[in-house]
Amino acid sequence: MQSQRIIFVVGFKVSKYALSFVFFYLMILFYAPAVIGTVRFAIALIAIFSFVFNLGFNIAHLKIYPEEENKASCIGTLLCFKVTFIIISLGFYYTILSLFNFDEILVTILIIFLIELIVQSVNTSFSNILIADNEIIKGSFPWIVISSSKIILIIVGLYFYPTNELTLSFIYLLSTLLHTAFLLPYIIHYKIGKPTKDVIKKYLKFTYPLIFSNLAVLISGNIGIILINFWISSEAVAYYYAAEHFSVFRTIIPNVISLVMISIFAKNIKQGNLEKNKRIIKKITKYSCILFGAIVLLSFLYSDELILIFLGDVYEPSIFVFNILILAQIFVINDVAVFTDLNARGLTKLFSVIKIVGEFYKTFLIILFIAPNGLNLGINGLALAILFGNLTYSPIIRLILWTKYKYGYNFGLVLYLLAALLVFLCNILIINMLDLLTHFYLIPLFAIINVLFYFGILYLLRAIKKEDIKYFRLILNPKKLVSLIYRDLTSKNNKSKGKN
């Protein structure tokens, strides 16, 4: 049952990103690269200082709520911290914006995205309240709303408003507000209790080590975009943003694991079942890397054709970046379940040290690779810095965790990448002989054949076994999946009112 719920979360994420791609395609079609680059710069600048909203209390809630008897107090504590930090952030952002000499239009756009970020942070807390209460589907289904509403709004905007930065910014804000409206009917039944001293201490003890790691993640994740805008151009930002957005599905698996599994791991830890968590981690890591190996294969085979067909020749600089970002993510996926278990154990100090060192190492590489007086590799350098950072840092950390906490290492990753490489090499002659830009309708057929070839090689290498196939057939049973989603979305949880 839990595996099927996770499948639905993945499905919702896939649907969200598919709709996001439609929105992005419409944006590319009707908005100039300079406009898109300016908006992406505004998002990055606001996001890099958004650690005020991302202090780790949402993660704390996912761990503490399942363990705590006083559910209403947990919800009250989470929302109390959220409101407090929203108020503090307003003064903080006012100070930050005062330090920069931006033009009036850019300041307006930054304010719009600040409001959007505030609303988005509230939505995240609402979703986590549902997910912590095992209402995974209710907490995840509204993701589709924000993506589909963007598509509707961008089409409507074409008829009534100019295709400029302000219109695009308001589309982001309005879709986030619609997301809130869709979450409210599910969240309204929950009782908000008075925060108690004991519960507040638990949240603070869990959260305070995460403050600096969240800041490090935000800096490394956005500093490259900001520096490209300053050192190169807003058009270059648009090319990187195109690759980043085109490959946005790469974040599906890590996001789902982090979001859903921490509560499950916490329950097992409370019951003293650490070995069960290690078995789950092994299975999650294996299946995640197998799936992502197929994604890496397809991206290297067909990225040129897909980007040129959908985005046009002007976005050709995005192709290399797209491939490197996809490849870089497979090393992150290999670690996500382990890091989630560390947080579930309450080892947030260790997790934070790992993230801080890793993210600042990546930040150093980003600056080195793209700085005019450094390697000066532009947007390609930004992608390569991320790949090199993940490739060199991840094995060292996993070796340390393996030695101290007995987490296994996924040596199967070598087999998954080897299988993808073999399929890729077999395709080189075919791709060179056939112009897929002309015969683009053959890409889906070739993609299916190559994925089957990839899984066939893994089966021959014993990286996939018969029990794996049986497991997937069980959790993907269509009748059970339809029944589960109907029951979860229409049921009223008796626990939702909490305890006093």
N, C-alpha and C positions, 0 to 999 in steps of 0.2 A: 504493500500500500504506500509506504513512504517513498519507495523507489519510483512508483508511478507518479506521485505528486512532484517529485524532482523532475521527472520527464516533462510534466506539464510546465513547470517553471522554465525549463530549457525551451520548450515549445513557445511559450509566451515571449521569451527573450528573442528567439529566432523571428517570430512574427513582428515584434517591435522593431528589430533591426532591418527586416525586409521592408517594412513601412517607412522606416527612417531613410532607407536607401531611395525609395520613391520620392520622398520629400527632398532629399539631397539632389537627386537627378533633376527635379523641377527647379530647384534653386540654381543649379549649374546652368540649366537651360535658359533661365530668364534673368539672372543676376550676373553682373560683371565680376570677374575675378577680384578686382580691387574692392568691391563692395563686400564680397564673401570674406576676403582677407581681413578687412577692417572689423567685421563682426566677430570673426574667430579670434582676432587680437583682443577685442574687448572681453570676450568670454575667458580667455587665458589670463588677462590682467586681473579680472575680478576673482577668478578661481584661485590664483596663486596666493591671495590673501584670505581665502575662505576657510582657513584652518579654524577661524573663530566659530564656524558652524560645524566643523568636523573634528571635535575634540575626543571622539570615541565613545560618546554616551549611547549612541545607537547600537554599537557592538556590545557594550556593557549590558544593554537591555536584553539582547538576544541570548546572552549567557545567564544573567541573573534571574530574569523573569521565570524560566521553567523551574528554577531551584527554590524560588521564594514563595512562601505561603500567602503573603499579603500582596496579591496581584494588583489591586487598585493603587496601592502605595507606589508600586514600581512604575505604573503608568504616570501617576502624578509627579513622581521624581523626574522621569524622563522629560515630560512636557515642561516642568518647572525650569529645568536646566536649559531647555530649548528656548523658552521665552526670555530667560535671563541673558543668554548669549546673543540673541537677536537684538535686544536693546543695547548691549555693549557694542555690538558690531556696527551699529549705525554711527556712533561717535568715532569708532575706529576707521571706518571707510571714509567718513568726512575728512578726517585728518590726512589719510593717504591721498585722496583726490586733490586736496589743497596743496600737496607737495609737487604735483605735476602740472605743467603748463599746457594742458590739452585744449584743443579748440572746442567751441560750444557744442557742436554736433556730437563729438566723441564723448564729452561729459554726459550728455543726455543719454547716449547709448549705454554708457557705463552704469548710469543710475537705473535704467530699465533692467539691465542684467543683474544688478544688485537686488532689485525687488524680486526678479525671477529666481535668484539663488535663495532668497529667504523663503519664498513659497515652496521651492523645491526641497529645501531642508526640512520643512514641516511635513511635506508629503513622504519623505524618507522615514521620518519618525512614525507616521501613521502606518506605513507599510510594515515597518519592523514590529510594531505593536501586534499586528495581525499575524505575522510570520512567527513571532516568539510564542504566540498562543496556538501554534500548529495550524493556523489558517493560511497555509502557504499559497493556495490558489487565489483566495480573496486578496491577499496582499500583493500578488504578482499580476493578476489579470488586468488591472488598470494601467499597466505599462503600455498596453496596446493603444489606450485612449490617447495618450500624449503624442504618439507617432501618427496615428490616423488623423487627429485633429490638426496637426501641422500641415498635412496634405490638403485638407479642406480649406484651411485658412490661407495657404499660399495661392491656391487657385482663385479663391474669392478676392484676395488682395490684388491679383493681376487686373481685375476689372475696375477696381475702385481706387487703388492707391498706386503711387509711383514705386518702381522697383529700386528702392534705395535702402540704405542702412537702417533707417528708422522703421520702415515697414517690416523688414526682416526681423528686427529686434522685437517688435510688438508681437509678431507671430510666435516667437519663442515664449514670450510671457503669457499670452492668452492660452496657449496649449497647456502650459503648466498649471494655470488656474482651472482649466477644465479637468485636469488630472485630479486636483483637489476635490472638485465637485463630485467626481466619480468615486473617490475613496470615502467620502463622508458618510454615505448610507451604511457602510460596513463598520465604520469606527464609532458611530454615534452611540451604539449600545454599551460601549465600555465605560465602566465607572472610573472616574478620576479621583483617586484617594489622596489624602494628605500625606506628603512626604514625611517619613519618620527618620529620626536620627540614624538608626541602624541601617536603613535602606540607602540613605544618602552616603553614608560611609562606604558601603559596598560599591556603589557606583563610582565614587571618587577614587577608591583604592584601585579599582580595576582600570579606570580611565586615565589617570594622570600620566602613566608612562607612554600612552598612545598620542599625547598632544604633540610631542616633538616628531614622532615618526610620521604622523599625518601631515605635519608641516613639511617634512622632507619629501614626502610623496608629491605634495602639491607643487613644490618648487621644481622638482625634477620633471614633473609631468607638463609644466607650462612654460618654464624658462626658455626652452628652445624656440617656441612660437614667438615669444616677446622679443628675443634677440634677433631672430630672422626678420621680424618687422622693422627693427631698428637698423640692422646691419645690411639688409638686402632690400626687400620691398613687401608691400601688402599682397602683391600678386604671388610672390614666392610662398607666403603664408597660405594662400588659397591652394596652391599646388600641393603643399604638405597636408593641408586640411582635407583635400580630395582623397589622397591616399589613406589618411587616417580614418576618414569616414567610410571609405570604400571597404576598409578592413575592420570596421567597427565590430563585426561579429566575433572577432578574435577574443573579445572580453566576455563573451557569454558564459563560457565554462567557469573561469575564475570567479566571476560575480556570483553565479549560482552556488558554487561550492562555499564561498565565504558567507553568503547570506543564509543559506538553508542549513548547512551542516553544523554551525557552531552550537545551536540549540540541541541538536541530536547528540553531538559529542559531549556537551555539558551534562546531559541526562545520564549518559553512560558513565561519565567520570563520577557523578554523584553516587551511582550504584557500584562504584569500584571496579568498573569494567574497562580498564585501559587497553587491554589486549583486543577487545572488540573494536575499539577505535582504530587500532593499528591495522586490523583486517580490513576495515572499511576504507582507510586511507590507501592501502595497497590496491584495492579494487577501483577506487575513484581515480587514482593516478594512472593505473593501467588503461582504463577505458578512455580517460580524457586524452592521454597521449596518443592512443591508437586513432581516435577520431581526429585529433589535430594533425597527426601525420598525413591523413588524407587531405586536410585543408591546405597544408603546406604544399603538397603535391599539386593540387588543382591550381593554386595561386601561381606557382612557377610555370605551369603548363599554359595557362590561358589568361594571365593578367594583362598581357599586351593587348590582346583582342578585346577583352571585356572593357578595359578603361578607354581604349580608343573608340570603340563602338558606342559606349554609353556617354562618355564625357567629351569625346572629340580630340583632335590632334593637339589642341592648345594645352591639354592636360597630360601630354606625353611625359613631362618630368615627374609625374606622380607614379609611374610604373615601377621604377626601381625602389622607391620608398615603400610602396605597397608590399612588394615581395619581402623586403627586409623586416618590416614590422610584423608580418605574419610569421616569419621564421623565428624572430626574437621571442615571440609569445610562447612557443612550445617549452622553453626553459622555465618560464614563469609558471605555466600550468603544472609542471612537474613538482612544484613546491607548495602550491596553494593549500592543499588539504593538510599538509604538515603544519603550516603557519596557522591555519584555522584551529587545529587541535591545540597548539600552544596557547592561543587566546582562551580556548575553552577550559584549559587547565588553570588559567589565571596567571600564566607566565608572560604577562604583558611587558614586563621589563626586558626580558630576553628578546621577545618579538620586536620591541621598539629599537633595541640596540642593533639588531640585524637589519631592520628597515632603514634606520638612520644612516648607518655606514654604507649600505648598498645604494640608497638613493643619492647620497652626496657624492659617492664614487661615480654614479651615473651622471650627476650634474657636472662634475669636473670634466668627464669625457665629452659631454655635450658642448661645453664651452670650448674645450680644446679642438674638437672636430669642426666647429663652425665659425670660430673667431677669425676675423680677417688676418690677424697676426699669428694665428695658429695653423691648423691644417687647411682651413678655409674651404671646406667641402660643401657648404651650403645645406640645402634640405637633405641631400644624401648623407651628409655628415651627421645630421641629427638622428636619422634612422640607424646608421651604422654604430653610433655611440650607444644607442639603446641595445642593439644586438650584442656588441662587444661587452657591454656592462653585464647583461644577463648571462652570457656565455662564460665569463670568467668568474663572476661572483657566486652564482648559484651552486656550482659543484663544491666550492670551498665550504659554504655554509651547510650544505647537506652532509658533508663529511663530518663536520663538527657535531651536528645534531645526531647523526648516525652513531658516533662514538659515545656521546653523553646520554642520549635518550633512547637509543636502540631503534630509531626509525630506520626502516629499510630504505635502500636506494633503488630507483626504478631503472635497472640496467636494460630493461626491455626498450627503453627510449632509443638505444643504438639500433635495435632491430627495426623499429618503426621508421626511423630515418633512412636506414639502409633499404628497406622495401620501397619507400618513396623514391629514393635515388635510382633504384633499378628500373622502376616504371618510367621515371623521367628520362633516363638514358635510352630506353626502348622507344620513346616517343620522339626523340630528336630528329631522326630521319623522316618520320611521317610529317612532323610539323614543318620541316624545311621543304618538303616536297609539296605540301598543300597549303595554300593561302587561306587561312581560317578567317581573315577579315572579309574575304569574298564569300566563303562558304561558312559563315558564322552559325547557320542553322544546324551544322553538324557538331557544334561544341557540346550541347547536352548529351548527345549520343556518345561522343568520345569520352566525356567526363564520367559517365556511368561505367563504360568499359574499363577505364583506367582505375576507377575506385574498386571495381570487382577484382581487377588484376592485383591491385595493392593488397586487398584483404586475402586473396588467394595465396600470395607470397607469404603473408603473415601466418596463414593456416599451415602452409608447408614448413615454415620455420618453427612451428609450435608456439608462436606468440599469441595465437588465438586457438582456443580448444573447443571441443564440442559443448562442454558445460557453459562456456561463454555465450554460445549461440542459443542454447536452451534458456539461459537467463534473460537474454534480450527478447526472445519470443514470448516469455512469460509476462514481462513488465510492459510490453508493447501490445498486449491483447486489446483490440479496438473496443470491444463491448465493455470491458472493465474500465477502460480509460474514459469513455463517454459517460458511463454511470458515475464514476468518481467525480468528474468535473461538475455534473449536474447536482449531485448531492452536496458537494462542498460550497458551491455558489449560492444554493438556495436554502441551506440549513442555517439555523440560528443556534449559535453556540451558547449553551447554558452557563458556561464558565465565563462568558465575556463580561458579565457585570462585576466580576472580581470578588474579592473578599475584603471585608473591613478589618 
